Amino acid sequence: MASCQEQEDLVDDISVSSVLYRQLRQPNTRIIGSKGCYLYTEDKGQIIDASSGAAVSCIGHNDPRVQRSIMEQLEKVEYCYSYYFTTPAAEELSKILTDSTGGEMSKVYIVGSGMCDARSNREVMVLPLRNDANQK
C-alpha cells in the first residue's frame, strides 16, 4: 500500500500531465527508450514488451533495417490518403500480398490501422456493396 506522500505524488503527476490516462488513479509508466523486445523506463527499469503488436513482436524495436526503410520512404512520400491516391510503395506491397495468396486474392485495400479505426472498418464493410454496385 502506498504511503500518503506517495499517493499525493501520484495525484500531482496526473494533474500536471495533459494526457488522459486510461487508469485515472495513477499515471502510465513513462517509457524513454526501446530496443529489441525491451522497453526502458525513466527510472532505469527494463520491461519485456508484450503489448506493441505483431510487427514489434516479430522484428523488435529500433531494428536498423526498419529504420533505413522508413527513412527512405519518408524522403519520397510519407503519407497520402489512399481513397484518392496511390504510391509505388502501396503498389509494391499490394503485389507482394496478392502474389503470396497463390491466386486466392487479387486486390488489397490499404487502411490506416484497421483495428479500432471506425472509418477503416466501415470502408471494409461497404466494399462488397460498392463492388456489387459497380458491376451492375
N, C-alpha and C positions, 0 to 999 in steps of 0.2 A: 504494500500500500504506500502511495506517495505521501510525503510529508506535506504540511500546509504550504511551506515555501515552494516545494516542487509543483504543487497544484497551482499556486499563484503564477509561477514562472510559465507554466503551460498556457494559462489564460492570457498572459501577456504576449506570448509568442503568437497565439491565434489572433488576438485583437490587433496586433501590429501588421500581420500579413493581409494582403489583398486577395489571397487565394481562399476560396470557399472549400475547405477540406471536406471530404466525404464523411470523415469521423469528426463531428463537431466539437468533441471534448478534448481533442488533442491534435497537434499538427502532424502532418505526414513526416516520415523520416526524410531528411534532406540528403539527396544524392549529389555528390560533387564530381564523380568520375565513374568510368566503367571500362572494362577490358575483358575480352573473352566472355565467360559466363558470370562474371562478378560485377556487382555494383559496390561503390565505395562511398561511405558516409562521411560527413564533415568531421565526425569525432574519430576518424581513422578506422571505422568498422568495415568489414568486408561481408557482403551478403551474396549468396548464390542467387542469380536472377531466374526465378521460375515464373515470372509474371509478364514478360515482354512479348510473347507471341512466337510464332513459328520461325520467322527469319532469324531472330536473335538466338533462339534455341538451337537452330541448325548451324549458324555461322558464327555467332558471338558478337559482342560489342567491339567497335573500333577495328574491324578487320581491314587491313591496308588495301586489299583488293576492292572491297566495297567502297572505301573512301575514295580511291582513284576513279572508280566508275562513276560515283556520284559527282565528283568534281568535273570530270569530262562532260557529263550530261548537263551540269549547271552552266558550263561555258557555252553550250549550244542553246537549249531551251529548258528552263527549269519547270515550267508548267504552262499548259493551255487547256482550256475547257474542252473535253473530249466530245461534248454534244455537238460542237461546231467544227472542231479542228482535229487533225491527226499529226503525228510526228514520226520520223524514222524509227525512233525507239519504240513507239507504240506498235508500229507495223511489224518490226522485227520480233518483238515479244509475242505478238499475236500469232505470227507464223510459227514460232517455236512451239507455242502451246497447242495450236491446231495440229501441227505435224506430229506432236507427241501422242496424239489420240488414235493414231492408226486409221484415220478417216472417219472416226465417230463424231468429230466436232469440226465444223467448217468456219465458225465465226467466234470471236471473243468480244465481250462487252466489258470495257475497262471502266472501273469506277474508282472514286477516291479511296474509300476504305471498305465498303461493303458491310462491315459489322457496325451496328449502332448508328448507321448513317441512313436516316429515313428516306432521303431523296434517292440514294443508291438502291435501296431495297424496293422503293416504289418503281423505279425505272426497270429493274429486273422483272417485276411482276407485270408491267404493262407491255413489255417487249413482245410476248406472244400475240397480244391483241393488235399491236401496231403492225407486226409482221403479217397477220391474218388480213388486216385491212389493206395492206399494200399489195397483197396477192389477188384481191378481188377486182 
